[in-house]
Amino acid sequence: MANLKRRTLDWLNERMGSDGIEEFLRHKRVPIHRHTVWYYFGGMALFLFIIQVLTGILLLMYYRPTASGAFESVQFIMTQVQFGWLIRSIHSWSANLMILIVFIHMFSVFFMKAYRKPRELTWVSGMLLFFIVLAFGFSGYLLPWNTLAFFATKVGTDMAGFTPFAGKWIVEFLRGGDQVTGATLTRFFGFHVAVLPGIATLLLAFHLLLVQKLGMSVPPGVEKEIEDGHLPERSMPFFPNFLLRDIMGWYGALGVLGALAAIFPWELGVKANPFGSAPAGIRPEWYFLFMYQTLKYLPSKVSFIDGELLGLMLFGFAGAVWVIVPFLDYKAGFGRITRFFSGLGMFVLGYIIVLSCLAIF
């Protein structure tokens, strides 16, 4: 068996140069310390993204992106296609779990100061991926063409109209007209299955290349303890040791995903009626709740600015600051934690949790 394996690897190496890839993977080592568990969330987000791609391809075989056929095609998938309901539930639940894991990954990177030099571009590419993931959620929400999705999209695209100068153009670009119609559905379908996956794949390849090349960052506090001799410097090979542990995490995530999809199958709801009234208490998906609740608290006018416009401007500014934080927190270094930015991260995390809870309860 060992001889067969060696001959197979030699055959591949002669044609693909696989020894170089194996050497590249073996060269990387993963630090071992009390925060090592946070390293696994990036791989788990990648695993859930792969689940999204595979289940999305299966759903595409039956889905029809038109106002007259979208709802019925999803209904057909859930009632007539063998295990169609399970595939759709896994697709929907894995989308939500992926966004949750990406949130956790982003904040763990932030608090461990893993964006420090020379990993600034790793953070920036990760943040762009984070925005792409949210765009996946927003564009995919409309595709079943049910009542909740229709009115949530209407509210979401209305908010884009508050953008200074370009608001009207952005709304028409997103909707394919003045109102949410079948043209909007077709356009969102194109974003969801072609534009966003293309951009995400390029960004993901760049992000993973940087992670492989630069390796895992050690938190400043742990660096200091190692330097002072209070902790031993330990690490393990990425391939195969860390990768095998990563796969065990994926296996656990798959179990949770399967249980959620089977016990709480994703509902389809009622077909959208553009001439009907919006259901009472309609809210956006959980990952947009903190923004939704903030806009509710703002008065209609703040001085001469519309409250919603002011809220969107503040969120846009906050998002831009968050993207460039490695360049602002440039003093964070070996053994040195910049307390202002750690406090800022705690504030942002607390704000998102508290405002989301207020929106739910």
Secondary structure, DSSP 8 states (H G I E B T S, - for coil): -HHHHHHHHHHHHHHH-HHHHHHHHHH-EEEESTTGGGGHHHHHHHHHHHHHHHHHHHHHTT---STTTHHHHHHHHHHTSTTHHHHHHHHHHHHHHHHHHHHHHHHHHHHTTTTSTT-HHHHHHHHHHHHHHHHHHHHHHHTT-BHHHHHHHHHHHHHHTTSTTTHHHHHHHHHTSSS-SHHHHHHHHHIIIIIHHHHHHHHHHHHHHHHHHH-----HHHHHHHHTTSS--EEEEIIIIIHHHHHHHHHHHHHHHHHHHHHS------B--TTS---TT----GGGHHHHHHHHHS-SEETTEEHHHHHHHHHHHHHHHHHTHHHHSTT-BTTB--HHHHHHHHHHHHHHHHHHHHHH-
